[in-house]
Amino acid sequence: MAEIEIDGEPADAARVAALGLLNYGHFTTLRVEAGRVRGLALHLERLVRDCRVLFAAELDPARVRERIRAVLPDNGTAIVRVTVYDPELGLERPSGPAVPRVLVTTRPAPATAPGPLRVRTVAYVRELPEVKHVGLFGLICHRRSAQLDGYDDALLVDRVGRVTEGATWNIGFFDGRRLVWPEGPSLPGVTAALLAGAYGGPQGREPVGAAGVGRFEAAFAVNAGVGVRPVAAIDDVRFDPAHPVLAELRAAYAGVPADRV
């Protein structure tokens, strides 16, 4: 059963409503398995960094860990989202002094690994793409539109035609020799960073034009919720969802040590 609390107290309707009405804040999402998280330090660093950017305030990572521990199930796997926002900030004067609060929610983790993704490219760049903020309208709108047209998700393309990131995931490619991480305005993902550090083969970062993705042998999506997920198609370009490099990537990510919350 899902849990939700704000700074250790039950989340009352007024303070939850404040987040929805103002829609100003940031978050990170963690997959917790038996009380452990891959890349916990990176998730905490993200929260501290983004809190400075959005609120000019310091966030105590020890406080965040305490709040995560308070809502974890006794065993098993859960998806935990930590959202930082100030329920007292108003629409008219959001420039007031901020006292960020920590809202923690849980939901069950997927029971099985999701299948390969078929995605459609869309011209869109998130506001403050380096921040994992709660302004998700554009992403969800494009995801919904893609799904209504028979795709699984949307892949973002910037103003000069470069592939940048998925709606809520990073993307990588394999050109037959090395991994390629696309350059461009995107969120520096925790899972992408962990995978890049764990993978033993050659890799690099370079511009990836949306019109040129057919040069790659494989493509994959990464985020904390699912780890490594094959991409089967981008628009009309198809990739092998069973390419051997994908098994290598999944094994590399599975081998990343997890930290106790």
C-alpha positions as CSV (number, residue, x, y, z in Angstrom):
1,M,0.0,0.0,0.0
2,A,1.3,3.5,-0.9
3,E,2.6,5.8,1.8
4,I,2.7,9.6,1.8
5,E,4.1,11.9,4.4
6,I,5.5,15.5,4.7
7,D,8.4,15.9,7.1
8,G,7.4,12.9,9.1
9,E,3.7,13.8,9.5
10,P,0.7,12.6,7.6
11,A,0.2,14.5,4.4
12,D,-2.9,16.7,4.9
13,A,-5.0,17.8,2.0
14,A,-4.1,21.5,2.1
15,R,-0.4,21.0,1.9
16,V,-0.6,18.4,-0.8
17,A,-3.0,20.7,-2.8
18,A,-0.4,23.5,-2.5
19,L,2.0,21.4,-4.6
20,G,-0.5,20.8,-7.3
21,L,-1.7,24.4,-7.4
22,L,1.7,26.1,-7.6
23,N,3.6,23.2,-9.2
24,Y,7.0,24.5,-8.1
25,G,9.5,22.1,-6.7
26,H,11.9,19.3,-7.5
27,F,12.2,15.5,-6.9
28,T,14.1,12.3,-7.3
29,T,12.9,8.8,-7.7
30,L,14.6,5.8,-6.2
31,R,14.1,2.0,-6.5
32,V,14.6,0.5,-3.1
33,E,15.3,-3.2,-2.8
34,A,15.6,-4.7,0.6
35,G,16.3,-1.3,2.1
36,R,19.1,-0.5,-0.4
37,V,19.4,1.9,-3.3
38,R,21.8,2.1,-6.2
39,G,23.4,5.5,-6.4
40,L,21.9,6.8,-3.2
41,A,24.6,9.4,-2.8
42,L,23.9,10.7,-6.3
43,H,20.2,11.0,-5.6
44,L,20.9,12.9,-2.4
45,E,23.4,15.2,-4.2
46,R,20.7,15.9,-6.8
47,L,18.2,16.9,-4.1
48,V,20.7,19.2,-2.4
49,R,21.8,20.8,-5.7
50,D,18.3,21.4,-7.0
51,C,17.1,22.8,-3.7
52,R,19.8,25.5,-4.0
53,V,18.8,26.2,-7.6
54,L,15.0,26.5,-7.0
55,F,14.9,27.7,-3.4
56,A,18.3,29.2,-2.5
57,A,18.1,26.9,0.5
58,E,20.1,24.1,2.0
59,L,18.6,20.6,2.3
60,D,20.0,18.2,4.9
61,P,20.6,14.8,3.2
62,A,20.5,13.0,6.6
63,R,16.9,14.3,7.0
64,V,16.0,13.0,3.6
65,R,17.3,9.5,4.4
66,E,15.4,9.5,7.7
67,R,12.2,10.3,5.9
68,I,12.8,7.6,3.3
69,R,13.4,5.0,6.0
70,A,10.2,5.9,7.7
71,V,8.0,4.9,4.8
72,L,9.9,1.8,3.5
73,P,8.1,-1.5,3.6
74,D,9.6,-4.2,5.8
75,N,10.8,-6.2,2.9
76,G,10.5,-6.3,-0.9
77,T,10.9,-3.6,-3.5
78,A,9.3,-0.2,-3.7
79,I,9.6,2.9,-5.8
80,V,10.1,5.9,-3.6
81,R,9.7,9.5,-4.7
82,V,11.2,12.4,-2.7
83,T,9.6,15.7,-3.6
84,V,10.9,19.0,-2.2
85,Y,8.6,22.0,-2.2
86,D,7.3,24.8,0.0
87,P,3.5,24.7,0.7
88,E,3.6,28.2,1.9
89,L,4.8,29.8,-1.3
90,G,2.0,31.6,-3.2
91,L,1.3,32.1,-6.8
92,E,1.4,35.9,-6.5
93,R,4.7,36.1,-4.7
94,P,6.8,33.0,-5.1
95,S,9.9,35.1,-4.4
96,G,9.2,35.0,-0.6
97,P,11.6,33.3,1.8
98,A,11.4,29.6,1.2
99,V,11.2,26.8,3.8
100,P,11.3,23.7,1.7
101,R,9.5,20.6,2.9
102,V,10.2,17.0,2.1
103,L,7.3,15.0,0.8
104,V,7.9,11.2,0.5
105,T,5.6,8.8,-1.4
106,T,5.9,5.2,-2.3
107,R,4.4,2.9,-4.9
108,P,4.8,-0.7,-5.7
109,A,7.7,-1.5,-8.0
110,P,6.8,-3.3,-11.3
111,A,6.6,-7.0,-10.8
112,T,8.2,-7.8,-14.1
113,A,10.6,-6.0,-16.4
114,P,8.7,-3.9,-19.0
115,G,9.1,-4.7,-22.6
116,P,11.0,-2.8,-25.3
117,L,9.9,0.7,-26.0
118,R,8.6,2.1,-29.3
119,V,9.1,5.9,-29.2
120,R,8.2,8.9,-31.3
121,T,10.5,11.9,-31.6
122,V,9.0,15.3,-30.6
123,A,10.5,18.8,-30.7
124,Y,10.6,19.8,-27.1
125,V,13.1,21.0,-24.5
126,R,12.2,21.0,-20.8
127,E,12.5,24.2,-18.8
128,L,15.7,24.0,-16.7
129,P,16.6,20.6,-18.2
130,E,19.4,20.1,-15.7
131,V,16.9,20.1,-12.8
132,K,14.5,17.3,-12.1
133,H,11.6,19.6,-11.4
134,V,7.9,18.9,-11.0
135,G,6.9,20.8,-14.1
136,L,5.9,17.6,-16.0
137,F,3.0,19.0,-18.1
138,G,4.9,19.1,-21.4
139,L,6.4,15.6,-20.9
140,I,3.1,14.0,-20.0
141,C,1.3,15.8,-22.8
142,H,3.8,14.4,-25.4
143,R,3.7,11.0,-23.8
144,R,0.0,10.9,-23.9
145,S,-0.1,12.0,-27.5
146,A,2.5,9.4,-28.5
147,Q,0.6,6.6,-26.8
148,L,-2.7,7.6,-28.4
149,D,-0.9,7.3,-31.7
150,G,0.3,3.8,-30.9
151,Y,3.7,4.5,-29.5
152,D,4.9,3.8,-25.9
153,D,6.6,7.1,-25.2
154,A,8.1,10.3,-26.5
155,L,11.8,11.0,-27.3
156,L,12.8,14.7,-27.1
157,V,14.6,16.5,-29.8
158,D,16.1,20.0,-29.3
159,R,16.0,23.1,-31.5
160,V,18.9,21.9,-33.7
161,G,17.5,18.4,-34.3
162,R,19.5,16.6,-31.7
163,V,18.1,13.7,-29.6
164,T,18.4,14.7,-26.0
165,E,16.4,12.5,-23.6
166,G,13.2,10.6,-23.1
167,A,10.1,11.9,-21.3
168,T,11.3,10.5,-18.0
169,W,14.5,8.6,-18.9
170,N,17.8,9.0,-20.5
171,I,18.7,7.4,-23.8
172,G,21.9,5.7,-25.0
173,F,23.0,4.1,-28.2
174,F,25.5,1.4,-29.4
175,D,27.2,1.9,-32.7
176,G,28.7,-1.6,-32.9
177,R,31.9,-0.5,-31.2
178,R,31.1,1.8,-28.3
179,L,28.2,3.3,-26.3
180,V,27.2,6.8,-27.4
181,W,25.5,9.2,-25.0
182,P,23.8,12.1,-26.7
183,E,24.9,15.7,-26.1
184,G,22.2,18.3,-25.6
185,P,20.0,19.9,-22.9
186,S,18.9,17.0,-20.7
187,L,18.8,15.8,-17.1
188,P,22.0,14.2,-15.9
189,G,20.4,11.0,-14.9
190,V,21.6,9.0,-11.9
191,T,21.1,5.6,-13.6
192,A,22.9,6.8,-16.7
193,A,25.9,7.9,-14.6
194,L,26.0,4.6,-12.7
195,L,25.8,2.6,-15.9
196,A,28.5,4.7,-17.6
197,G,30.7,4.0,-14.6
198,A,30.0,0.3,-14.5
199,Y,30.2,-0.6,-18.2
200,G,33.7,-1.8,-19.2
201,G,33.6,-1.1,-22.9
202,P,34.4,2.1,-24.8
203,Q,31.9,5.0,-24.7
204,G,31.6,8.7,-25.3
205,R,29.3,11.7,-25.6
206,E,28.5,13.3,-28.9
207,P,25.7,15.0,-30.8
208,V,23.1,12.5,-32.1
209,G,20.9,13.8,-34.9
210,A,17.3,12.5,-34.9
211,A,17.6,12.0,-38.6
212,G,20.7,9.8,-38.2
213,V,19.7,7.3,-35.5
214,G,19.7,4.5,-38.1
215,R,23.5,4.3,-37.9
216,F,23.2,2.6,-34.5
217,E,22.8,-1.1,-33.9
218,A,21.0,-0.8,-30.5
219,A,19.3,1.8,-28.4
220,F,18.3,1.7,-24.7
221,A,16.4,3.8,-22.1
222,V,17.6,4.1,-18.5
223,N,16.0,5.3,-15.3
224,A,16.0,4.3,-11.6
225,G,12.6,2.6,-11.9
226,V,13.5,0.0,-14.5
227,G,17.2,0.1,-14.9
228,V,18.1,-0.7,-18.6
229,R,15.2,-1.1,-21.1
230,P,15.6,-1.8,-24.8
231,V,14.3,0.6,-27.4
232,A,12.8,-1.3,-30.3
233,A,12.0,1.6,-32.5
234,I,12.5,5.4,-32.9
235,D,9.9,6.6,-35.3
236,D,10.3,4.3,-38.3
237,V,13.8,3.2,-37.4
238,R,14.0,-0.3,-35.8
239,F,16.6,-1.7,-33.4
240,D,17.3,-5.2,-32.2
241,P,15.8,-5.4,-28.7
242,A,17.8,-8.6,-28.1
243,H,21.1,-7.2,-29.1
244,P,23.9,-8.8,-27.0
245,V,25.1,-5.4,-25.7
246,L,21.8,-5.0,-23.9
247,A,22.5,-8.1,-21.7
248,E,26.0,-6.7,-21.0
249,L,24.4,-3.4,-19.9
250,R,21.9,-5.0,-17.7
251,A,24.6,-7.2,-16.1
252,A,26.8,-4.1,-15.5
253,Y,24.0,-2.2,-13.9
254,A,23.0,-5.2,-11.7
255,G,26.5,-5.3,-10.5
256,V,26.5,-1.7,-9.1
257,P,26.6,-1.9,-5.3
258,A,23.5,-0.6,-3.5
259,D,23.7,1.5,-0.4
260,R,21.7,1.0,2.7
261,V,19.2,3.9,3.2
